[in-house]
Amino acid sequence: MPVSLSGLATGLAALLRPIARLLTPLCLAGVLLLSSCSASASGLSGNYVDDTVAVADSLLVTIGLSADDPERPAAEVQARSLMNDYVARYRPRSAVNGLSSFTTMQTALNSLAGHYANYPNRPLPEALQARLRKEFLNHQPRACL
């Protein structure tokens, strides 16, 4: 008795449909779980000391760009993203957010983020730039984790 290919394909599809319905959410959950455990898109590693130094160094470069530098707008957008990622990663960690180094860093980041939010087309004032340089250059987290 010959079996038609269309009938075989229909039967196979009927068998695979429940399996696909079961595996799709499991695969999606696995992808989300694995992606949430990896380093963030900003390049933060999850190591507080290393990330703090890296953020400070990156922001020193950004605030050092001249007002007429064509790379400045893109660098400021990247800096805002980096600051947000850093604070979002470490503020909820009670082992970190109680450290004076984190409080100092967060205050400096808030000042820079406030300037970018309120005066997006203006260069940093010299006083703010000097204060940020001082904070970022002297910022070495001590006695951390």
Order of alpha helices (4+ residues) and beta strands (2+ residues): alpha-alpha-alpha-alpha-alpha-alpha
